[in-house]
Amino acid sequence: MDKKEVIWSIRAKEEFYNILDFYIKRNGSPTYSLKLLSESEEITELLKTNHYLGRLTENRITRVIVKYEFLIFYEISKDYIEIVSFWDNRQDPDKRIDKQ
């Protein structure tokens, strides 16, 4: 399978940074956030060559990878893979806009 660039949407970046920041403040340490960052980078590397790693969502366009209590939503285009949302399942689901 061809290798594709993985990009993050503005929304996904914002969600991810907010999650990292939340756990730094909550735990008083960056340790957990650094672990989450590392694992997210590993998933990103896997997606570059394993585009269909996640399962299709109801809209039949977006795919999702479940990693612990996090959902990573992404879409595959001809030239790249875009992570469109990074969601912590422990958050209030009513906060989620445009649910996948």
N, C-alpha and C positions, 0 to 999 in steps of 0.2 A: 504494500500500500504506500502511496506517495506521502511524503512528509509535508505537513501544512503548518503555517505559522499560527500560533494561538494568541488572540488578542482579547482584552477585557473591555467590555462596554463601560461607559462612565458609571452607569447604575451599579454594575457588579463591583467595580473598584470601590465605590462609595460604601456599598454594603459590607464588603470585605474589610476595608479600613475601619469602619465603625465597629465591627465585631472584634478586630484586633485591639482597638483602643478600649473597648468595653472590658475585655479580659485583663488588659494591663492594669486598668484602674481597679477593677474588682479584686484581682489577686495581689495587687501591689508589687507585681513583678512581670517582666516580659516573657518569662519562661514558656508559659502555655501558648502565648501568641506566636512566639518564635517556632514552636513545634507545629502549630497550625500553618504558619507560613511555609515551612519546609515541606509539609505534606501536600500543600496546595501546589507547590512547585513540582513535586513528583507527579501529581496528577496531570499537570499541564504538559510535562514531558511525555507522559504516556499518551495523551490525546494527540500529540503531534503525529504519531504513527498508528494509533489505534482509535480512529475517529468514531467508531461505533461502540465504544466502551460502555456508554450510558444507555439506559433504556428510553424508548420514546415516551413522551408525555401524551396527553389526550389530544393536543393540537397537531400531532403527527409531524411536527417540524423540530420542536425543541426536544433535546435529550437531557436526561438528568443522571448524575452520579451521586450516590449516597455514600458519604464518608462520615462515619460515626453519626453525630446528630446534625450534620450539615448536608445541604443539598446544593449541588453545583449544576446549574442549568446552562446548557450551551447549544449552539446551532452551527451546522456545518454549511459552509458555502463552497463555491468552486475553488476559491483561492486561499481560504483561511477558516479557522474555527474561532467562533466568538463566544466567550463566556458572557452570558447575558444577565446572570444573577447568581449570588452566593448567599444562601439563606441558612440561618441557624434555626433549627426546628423548635428550640426552646423559647423563641420569641412569640409574641402574640400574632397568630395567623391573620388577624384583621388588619395588621399593619402592612401586610404584603399587597402591593399594588400590581395589577395585571397578573394575577396568579397564573402560573404556567399550566 
